[in-house]
Amino acid sequence: MDQPLFLLALQFIAFVLIICIVYGILYNTVLNLNMPKWTAHMVATVFSLGIAYQAFINFI
């Protein structure tokens, strides 16, 4: 890791924001499809963690 601590902190904040924003969008979208809440939570969690993982891999 050759990056300064400041950039690592910015990346961490970006990952948290990605997870939160994508989770909120997906959760509301799945709920609008008249699916149960537990399904909306599961779908939003899996997809937001997957997107955050891909973003993390692209930063490395």
Secondary structure, DSSP 8 states (H G I E B T S, - for coil): --S-HHHHHHHHHHHHHHHHHHHHHHHHHHHHTT--HHHHHHHHHHHHHHHHHHHHHHH-
